[in-house]
Amino acid sequence: MATRDWYVPDESRTSWAFLLTGSDEQKASFTSDIDGIEDTSEITFWELGVGNVDTLVSTTAAGVGYDDIGSEKELLRDLLNTLDKYRYQDTIIITPSGTEIQSLRRCLATTIDSDQPSLRGFSHLHLEQQLKEYFNQTLSDHDFEQERRKRPREKHGSQQQITSSESLREFWQIWKQIFSLLPATELRGKQL
């Protein structure tokens, strides 16, 4: 099995996909039987930044009520369509914690019933696990708790389009600070 060269001095390389998801209403909560994880039961916006060691190559955001997206189902389809160009390209989806990917899977399973949505073709890791295991820290040590993150904002002059918030860049910056101190096996993530 060939090993992957994780640092490639090419500014356009997109090895990592930083995914933030959220809900406008934090009222409808879900508590898992596993580890007492609490999470919202719907996703009303997402932000995706793809990048590498040197830069975030591109960022995009979507939300219910913007760009002709009228429901969670349309929002999730838009996310899957956006992710498709990175599928089977050795791209790793990085989320702040494990709850984002669990929530995404749950929403895909309950919202998009006939299309058989899939997250296969990606690896995943979550930042909080790496912070806990290797640095004895949490996201709150970096002022990046879910409550403090900013949601995507409206584009200047347009109430129908949104753009990524500063939170996505902050997330990438935290990752950039720690990734070189992690074991190479951790950087491969876990297959979805």
FISEDREN-539808 format. One record per residue (C-alpha): residue in three letters; x, y, z. Coordinates in pm, 1 decimal. Layout:
<pts>
<pt><aa>Ala</aa><px>X</px><py>Y</py><pz>Z</pz></pt>
...
</pts>
This chain:
<pts>
<pt><aa>Met</aa><px>0.0</px><py>0.0</py><pz>0.0</pz></pt>
<pt><aa>Ala</aa><px>142.4</px><py>334.8</py><pz>-102.4</pz></pt>
<pt><aa>Thr</aa><px>167.2</px><py>608.0</py><pz>157.1</pz></pt>
<pt><aa>Arg</aa><px>49.4</px><py>955.5</py><pz>84.2</pz></pt>
<pt><aa>Asp</aa><px>272.8</px><py>1260.1</py><pz>91.3</pz></pt>
<pt><aa>Trp</aa><px>74.1</px><py>1491.4</py><pz>318.9</pz></pt>
<pt><aa>Tyr</aa><px>263.9</px><py>1807.3</py><pz>246.8</pz></pt>
<pt><aa>Val</aa><px>260.6</px><py>1909.5</py><pz>-114.3</pz></pt>
<pt><aa>Pro</aa><px>391.9</px><py>2260.6</py><pz>-190.3</pz></pt>
<pt><aa>Asp</aa><px>105.7</px><py>2339.6</py><pz>-424.0</pz></pt>
<pt><aa>Glu</aa><px>-125.0</px><py>2618.8</py><pz>-315.5</pz></pt>
<pt><aa>Ser</aa><px>-417.5</px><py>2481.4</py><pz>-513.8</pz></pt>
<pt><aa>Arg</aa><px>-407.2</px><py>2135.1</py><pz>-353.8</pz></pt>
<pt><aa>Thr</aa><px>-718.5</px><py>2058.3</py><pz>-151.7</pz></pt>
<pt><aa>Ser</aa><px>-632.9</px><py>1785.6</py><pz>96.3</pz></pt>
<pt><aa>Trp</aa><px>-873.9</px><py>1896.9</py><pz>365.6</pz></pt>
<pt><aa>Ala</aa><px>-1240.6</px><py>1995.0</py><pz>367.7</pz></pt>
<pt><aa>Phe</aa><px>-1337.9</px><py>2189.9</py><pz>679.5</pz></pt>
<pt><aa>Leu</aa><px>-1709.7</px><py>2146.2</py><pz>746.1</pz></pt>
<pt><aa>Leu</aa><px>-1919.1</px><py>2352.0</py><pz>986.1</pz></pt>
<pt><aa>Thr</aa><px>-2291.3</px><py>2285.3</py><pz>1020.8</pz></pt>
<pt><aa>Gly</aa><px>-2552.5</px><py>2447.9</py><pz>1236.6</pz></pt>
<pt><aa>Ser</aa><px>-2910.0</px><py>2528.9</py><pz>1307.0</pz></pt>
<pt><aa>Asp</aa><px>-3080.4</px><py>2862.1</py><pz>1355.1</pz></pt>
<pt><aa>Glu</aa><px>-3291.5</px><py>2718.7</py><pz>1633.2</pz></pt>
<pt><aa>Gln</aa><px>-3095.9</px><py>2547.7</py><pz>1905.9</pz></pt>
<pt><aa>Lys</aa><px>-3423.3</px><py>2454.0</py><pz>2081.2</pz></pt>
<pt><aa>Ala</aa><px>-3492.3</px><py>2117.6</py><pz>1917.5</pz></pt>
<pt><aa>Ser</aa><px>-3224.6</px><py>1905.4</py><pz>2076.5</pz></pt>
<pt><aa>Phe</aa><px>-3139.5</px><py>1539.4</py><pz>2046.8</pz></pt>
<pt><aa>Thr</aa><px>-2956.7</px><py>1336.5</py><pz>2309.9</pz></pt>
<pt><aa>Ser</aa><px>-2777.6</px><py>1022.5</py><pz>2199.5</pz></pt>
<pt><aa>Asp</aa><px>-2754.1</px><py>710.4</py><pz>2410.7</pz></pt>
<pt><aa>Ile</aa><px>-2386.4</px><py>700.2</py><pz>2319.6</pz></pt>
<pt><aa>Asp</aa><px>-2173.5</px><py>921.9</py><pz>2545.3</pz></pt>
<pt><aa>Gly</aa><px>-2471.7</px><py>1148.3</py><pz>2618.1</pz></pt>
<pt><aa>Ile</aa><px>-2409.3</px><py>1351.1</py><pz>2303.5</pz></pt>
<pt><aa>Glu</aa><px>-2657.3</px><py>1632.8</py><pz>2262.4</pz></pt>
<pt><aa>Asp</aa><px>-2717.8</px><py>1789.3</py><pz>1924.6</pz></pt>
<pt><aa>Thr</aa><px>-2980.8</px><py>1973.1</py><pz>1726.0</pz></pt>
<pt><aa>Ser</aa><px>-3211.2</px><py>1767.1</py><pz>1512.1</pz></pt>
<pt><aa>Glu</aa><px>-3189.5</px><py>1972.8</py><pz>1193.8</pz></pt>
<pt><aa>Ile</aa><px>-2933.0</px><py>2156.4</py><pz>985.9</pz></pt>
<pt><aa>Thr</aa><px>-3023.9</px><py>2498.8</py><pz>850.7</pz></pt>
<pt><aa>Phe</aa><px>-2681.7</px><py>2609.5</py><pz>725.3</pz></pt>
<pt><aa>Trp</aa><px>-2338.3</px><py>2476.0</py><pz>639.2</pz></pt>
<pt><aa>Glu</aa><px>-1997.7</px><py>2615.9</py><pz>553.7</pz></pt>
<pt><aa>Leu</aa><px>-1725.3</px><py>2430.5</py><pz>367.9</pz></pt>
<pt><aa>Gly</aa><px>-1367.8</px><py>2540.4</py><pz>323.6</pz></pt>
<pt><aa>Val</aa><px>-1125.1</px><py>2332.1</py><pz>122.0</pz></pt>
<pt><aa>Gly</aa><px>-758.2</px><py>2385.8</py><pz>162.5</pz></pt>
<pt><aa>Asn</aa><px>-413.8</px><py>2271.2</py><pz>256.8</pz></pt>
<pt><aa>Val</aa><px>-125.0</px><py>2370.3</py><pz>480.5</pz></pt>
<pt><aa>Asp</aa><px>-75.2</px><py>2706.7</py><pz>312.9</pz></pt>
<pt><aa>Thr</aa><px>-421.7</px><py>2838.0</py><pz>243.3</pz></pt>
<pt><aa>Leu</aa><px>-794.3</px><py>2789.2</py><pz>230.1</pz></pt>
<pt><aa>Val</aa><px>-830.9</px><py>2746.3</py><pz>-145.2</pz></pt>
<pt><aa>Ser</aa><px>-1204.6</px><py>2809.0</py><pz>-149.0</pz></pt>
<pt><aa>Thr</aa><px>-1494.7</px><py>2860.0</py><pz>87.0</pz></pt>
<pt><aa>Thr</aa><px>-1864.9</px><py>2826.6</py><pz>29.0</pz></pt>
<pt><aa>Ala</aa><px>-2174.6</px><py>2843.8</py><pz>242.8</pz></pt>
<pt><aa>Ala</aa><px>-2543.4</px><py>2769.3</py><pz>207.0</pz></pt>
<pt><aa>Gly</aa><px>-2849.9</px><py>2811.3</py><pz>421.0</pz></pt>
<pt><aa>Val</aa><px>-3220.3</px><py>2757.6</py><pz>415.3</pz></pt>
<pt><aa>Gly</aa><px>-3380.8</px><py>3072.6</py><pz>276.4</pz></pt>
<pt><aa>Tyr</aa><px>-3086.5</px><py>3167.4</py><pz>52.7</pz></pt>
<pt><aa>Asp</aa><px>-2999.6</px><py>3090.6</py><pz>-311.7</pz></pt>
<pt><aa>Asp</aa><px>-3333.3</px><py>2919.8</py><pz>-382.1</pz></pt>
<pt><aa>Ile</aa><px>-3283.8</px><py>2671.9</py><pz>-95.4</pz></pt>
<pt><aa>Gly</aa><px>-3619.1</px><py>2643.0</py><pz>73.5</pz></pt>
<pt><aa>Ser</aa><px>-3582.9</px><py>2334.2</py><pz>291.5</pz></pt>
<pt><aa>Glu</aa><px>-3337.7</px><py>2119.2</py><pz>481.7</pz></pt>
<pt><aa>Lys</aa><px>-3369.9</px><py>1855.1</py><pz>210.3</pz></pt>
<pt><aa>Glu</aa><px>-3254.6</px><py>2101.7</py><pz>-58.8</pz></pt>
<pt><aa>Leu</aa><px>-2976.5</px><py>2224.2</py><pz>170.6</pz></pt>
<pt><aa>Leu</aa><px>-2844.4</px><py>1870.9</py><pz>224.5</pz></pt>
<pt><aa>Arg</aa><px>-2860.2</px><py>1795.6</py><pz>-148.4</pz></pt>
<pt><aa>Asp</aa><px>-2663.3</px><py>2114.1</py><pz>-211.6</pz></pt>
<pt><aa>Leu</aa><px>-2399.7</px><py>2004.8</py><pz>41.5</pz></pt>
<pt><aa>Leu</aa><px>-2369.0</px><py>1658.8</py><pz>-115.8</pz></pt>
<pt><aa>Asn</aa><px>-2338.9</px><py>1815.1</py><pz>-463.3</pz></pt>
<pt><aa>Thr</aa><px>-2067.3</px><py>2048.6</py><pz>-335.8</pz></pt>
<pt><aa>Leu</aa><px>-1878.8</px><py>1760.7</py><pz>-172.4</pz></pt>
<pt><aa>Asp</aa><px>-1904.9</px><py>1536.6</py><pz>-481.4</pz></pt>
<pt><aa>Lys</aa><px>-1610.5</px><py>1696.3</py><pz>-660.9</pz></pt>
<pt><aa>Tyr</aa><px>-1384.4</px><py>1596.7</py><pz>-368.5</pz></pt>
<pt><aa>Arg</aa><px>-1519.0</px><py>1241.0</py><pz>-331.8</pz></pt>
<pt><aa>Tyr</aa><px>-1257.6</px><py>965.2</py><pz>-385.5</pz></pt>
<pt><aa>Gln</aa><px>-985.5</px><py>1231.8</py><pz>-409.3</pz></pt>
<pt><aa>Asp</aa><px>-824.1</px><py>1146.9</py><pz>-70.6</pz></pt>
<pt><aa>Thr</aa><px>-995.5</px><py>1449.3</py><pz>79.2</pz></pt>
<pt><aa>Ile</aa><px>-1047.7</px><py>1440.8</py><pz>454.2</pz></pt>
<pt><aa>Ile</aa><px>-1355.2</px><py>1606.1</py><pz>600.6</pz></pt>
<pt><aa>Ile</aa><px>-1258.6</px><py>1778.0</py><pz>924.2</pz></pt>
<pt><aa>Thr</aa><px>-1529.7</px><py>1880.6</py><pz>1167.9</pz></pt>
<pt><aa>Pro</aa><px>-1493.9</px><py>2055.3</py><pz>1504.2</pz></pt>
<pt><aa>Ser</aa><px>-1640.9</px><py>1759.4</py><pz>1695.3</pz></pt>
<pt><aa>Gly</aa><px>-1794.2</px><py>1421.7</py><pz>1624.3</pz></pt>
<pt><aa>Thr</aa><px>-2148.7</px><py>1552.0</py><pz>1667.6</pz></pt>
<pt><aa>Glu</aa><px>-2146.3</px><py>1735.1</py><pz>1332.3</pz></pt>
<pt><aa>Ile</aa><px>-2093.6</px><py>1418.7</py><pz>1129.7</pz></pt>
<pt><aa>Gln</aa><px>-2345.1</px><py>1228.3</py><pz>1344.2</pz></pt>
<pt><aa>Ser</aa><px>-2601.5</px><py>1502.4</py><pz>1297.3</pz></pt>
<pt><aa>Leu</aa><px>-2532.8</px><py>1513.5</py><pz>923.5</pz></pt>
<pt><aa>Arg</aa><px>-2578.0</px><py>1137.0</py><pz>891.3</pz></pt>
<pt><aa>Arg</aa><px>-2899.3</px><py>1146.2</py><pz>1095.1</pz></pt>
<pt><aa>Cys</aa><px>-3040.1</px><py>1431.6</py><pz>885.6</pz></pt>
<pt><aa>Leu</aa><px>-2943.7</px><py>1259.8</py><pz>560.2</pz></pt>
<pt><aa>Ala</aa><px>-3111.1</px><py>938.2</py><pz>674.5</pz></pt>
<pt><aa>Thr</aa><px>-3434.2</px><py>1107.0</py><pz>783.4</pz></pt>
<pt><aa>Thr</aa><px>-3459.8</px><py>1381.2</py><pz>520.2</pz></pt>
<pt><aa>Ile</aa><px>-3337.8</px><py>1238.4</py><pz>190.3</pz></pt>
<pt><aa>Asp</aa><px>-3515.8</px><py>905.2</py><pz>179.6</pz></pt>
<pt><aa>Ser</aa><px>-3519.7</px><py>791.7</py><pz>-183.6</pz></pt>
<pt><aa>Asp</aa><px>-3182.7</px><py>913.9</py><pz>-311.9</pz></pt>
<pt><aa>Gln</aa><px>-2967.8</px><py>692.7</py><pz>-86.7</pz></pt>
<pt><aa>Pro</aa><px>-2722.5</px><py>967.9</py><pz>6.4</pz></pt>
<pt><aa>Ser</aa><px>-2369.9</px><py>861.8</py><pz>89.2</pz></pt>
<pt><aa>Leu</aa><px>-2060.5</px><py>1003.1</py><pz>253.8</pz></pt>
<pt><aa>Arg</aa><px>-1844.2</px><py>723.0</py><pz>116.6</pz></pt>
<pt><aa>Gly</aa><px>-1530.5</px><py>829.8</py><pz>-61.7</pz></pt>
<pt><aa>Phe</aa><px>-1418.7</px><py>1054.4</py><pz>223.1</pz></pt>
<pt><aa>Ser</aa><px>-1221.7</px><py>1015.1</py><pz>539.1</pz></pt>
<pt><aa>His</aa><px>-1318.2</px><py>1204.2</py><pz>850.8</pz></pt>
<pt><aa>Leu</aa><px>-1159.6</px><py>1331.1</py><pz>1165.6</pz></pt>
<pt><aa>His</aa><px>-1275.6</px><py>1573.3</py><pz>1426.2</pz></pt>
<pt><aa>Leu</aa><px>-1059.2</px><py>1836.9</py><pz>1580.3</pz></pt>
<pt><aa>Glu</aa><px>-1182.2</px><py>1807.2</py><pz>1936.3</pz></pt>
<pt><aa>Gln</aa><px>-1076.5</px><py>1442.5</py><pz>1959.1</pz></pt>
<pt><aa>Gln</aa><px>-724.8</px><py>1534.5</py><pz>1844.3</pz></pt>
<pt><aa>Leu</aa><px>-709.6</px><py>1825.5</py><pz>2088.4</pz></pt>
<pt><aa>Lys</aa><px>-816.5</px><py>1602.8</py><pz>2378.7</pz></pt>
<pt><aa>Glu</aa><px>-594.3</px><py>1309.1</py><pz>2296.8</pz></pt>
<pt><aa>Tyr</aa><px>-272.3</px><py>1485.6</py><pz>2203.2</pz></pt>
<pt><aa>Phe</aa><px>-290.5</px><py>1827.0</py><pz>2370.5</pz></pt>
<pt><aa>Asn</aa><px>-524.1</px><py>1780.1</py><pz>2669.5</pz></pt>
<pt><aa>Gln</aa><px>-734.2</px><py>2068.6</py><pz>2534.1</pz></pt>
<pt><aa>Thr</aa><px>-1086.1</px><py>2126.9</py><pz>2409.3</pz></pt>
<pt><aa>Leu</aa><px>-1238.9</px><py>2361.3</py><pz>2155.1</pz></pt>
<pt><aa>Ser</aa><px>-1323.4</px><py>2601.5</py><pz>2438.4</pz></pt>
<pt><aa>Asp</aa><px>-949.5</px><py>2645.8</py><pz>2501.7</pz></pt>
<pt><aa>His</aa><px>-942.2</px><py>2798.8</py><pz>2153.5</pz></pt>
<pt><aa>Asp</aa><px>-1267.9</px><py>2996.7</py><pz>2200.5</pz></pt>
<pt><aa>Phe</aa><px>-1435.9</px><py>2781.4</py><pz>1935.5</pz></pt>
<pt><aa>Glu</aa><px>-1740.3</px><py>2638.2</py><pz>2110.3</pz></pt>
<pt><aa>Gln</aa><px>-2051.2</px><py>2598.6</py><pz>1896.1</pz></pt>
<pt><aa>Glu</aa><px>-2229.7</px><py>2883.6</py><pz>2075.9</pz></pt>
<pt><aa>Arg</aa><px>-1947.6</px><py>3127.8</py><pz>1994.8</pz></pt>
<pt><aa>Arg</aa><px>-1916.4</px><py>3043.9</py><pz>1625.6</pz></pt>
<pt><aa>Lys</aa><px>-2060.7</px><py>3289.1</py><pz>1382.0</pz></pt>
<pt><aa>Arg</aa><px>-2311.8</px><py>3170.7</py><pz>1127.0</pz></pt>
<pt><aa>Pro</aa><px>-2266.1</px><py>3249.7</py><pz>756.0</pz></pt>
<pt><aa>Arg</aa><px>-2350.1</px><py>3610.1</py><pz>676.7</pz></pt>
<pt><aa>Glu</aa><px>-2538.5</px><py>3776.2</py><pz>394.4</pz></pt>
<pt><aa>Lys</aa><px>-2325.0</px><py>3894.5</py><pz>107.2</pz></pt>
<pt><aa>His</aa><px>-2286.5</px><py>4270.4</py><pz>97.5</pz></pt>
<pt><aa>Gly</aa><px>-2578.2</px><py>4416.4</py><pz>-94.8</pz></pt>
<pt><aa>Ser</aa><px>-2762.7</px><py>4085.6</py><pz>-128.4</pz></pt>
<pt><aa>Gln</aa><px>-3026.0</px><py>3942.6</py><pz>100.2</pz></pt>
<pt><aa>Gln</aa><px>-3055.3</px><py>3627.6</py><pz>-110.4</pz></pt>
<pt><aa>Gln</aa><px>-2696.7</px><py>3500.4</py><pz>-90.7</pz></pt>
<pt><aa>Ile</aa><px>-2470.1</px><py>3414.9</py><pz>199.7</pz></pt>
<pt><aa>Thr</aa><px>-2096.4</px><py>3381.4</py><pz>238.8</pz></pt>
<pt><aa>Ser</aa><px>-1870.8</px><py>3207.3</py><pz>486.5</pz></pt>
<pt><aa>Ser</aa><px>-1815.9</px><py>3358.8</py><pz>827.0</pz></pt>
<pt><aa>Glu</aa><px>-1486.4</px><py>3420.5</py><pz>1001.2</pz></pt>
<pt><aa>Ser</aa><px>-1546.3</px><py>3098.8</py><pz>1196.2</pz></pt>
<pt><aa>Leu</aa><px>-1435.5</px><py>2886.0</py><pz>903.1</pz></pt>
<pt><aa>Arg</aa><px>-1100.0</px><py>3065.1</py><pz>883.3</pz></pt>
<pt><aa>Glu</aa><px>-1060.6</px><py>3038.9</py><pz>1263.5</pz></pt>
<pt><aa>Phe</aa><px>-1127.7</px><py>2665.2</py><pz>1239.2</pz></pt>
<pt><aa>Trp</aa><px>-861.1</px><py>2627.0</py><pz>969.0</pz></pt>
<pt><aa>Gln</aa><px>-615.5</px><py>2831.6</py><pz>1179.7</pz></pt>
<pt><aa>Ile</aa><px>-661.3</px><py>2604.1</py><pz>1482.2</pz></pt>
<pt><aa>Trp</aa><px>-605.2</px><py>2298.8</py><pz>1261.3</pz></pt>
<pt><aa>Lys</aa><px>-300.5</px><py>2460.4</py><pz>1103.9</pz></pt>
<pt><aa>Gln</aa><px>-147.4</px><py>2514.7</py><pz>1450.2</pz></pt>
<pt><aa>Ile</aa><px>-171.9</px><py>2150.4</py><pz>1555.5</pz></pt>
<pt><aa>Phe</aa><px>-172.1</px><py>1922.4</py><pz>1251.4</pz></pt>
<pt><aa>Ser</aa><px>208.2</px><py>1895.2</py><pz>1220.7</pz></pt>
<pt><aa>Leu</aa><px>227.7</px><py>1771.1</py><pz>1580.4</pz></pt>
<pt><aa>Leu</aa><px>-14.2</px><py>1482.4</py><pz>1519.9</pz></pt>
<pt><aa>Pro</aa><px>96.2</px><py>1131.3</py><pz>1425.6</pz></pt>
<pt><aa>Ala</aa><px>75.1</px><py>1065.5</py><pz>1051.9</pz></pt>
<pt><aa>Thr</aa><px>-178.2</px><py>788.2</py><pz>1110.3</pz></pt>
<pt><aa>Glu</aa><px>-418.8</px><py>1040.3</py><pz>1263.9</pz></pt>
<pt><aa>Leu</aa><px>-394.4</px><py>1264.4</py><pz>957.8</pz></pt>
<pt><aa>Arg</aa><px>-546.7</px><py>991.8</py><pz>741.7</pz></pt>
<pt><aa>Gly</aa><px>-874.7</px><py>1010.0</py><pz>929.6</pz></pt>
<pt><aa>Lys</aa><px>-1137.1</px><py>738.3</py><pz>946.7</pz></pt>
<pt><aa>Gln</aa><px>-1320.5</px><py>613.3</py><pz>636.3</pz></pt>
<pt><aa>Leu</aa><px>-1684.4</px><py>721.3</py><pz>616.9</pz></pt>
</pts>
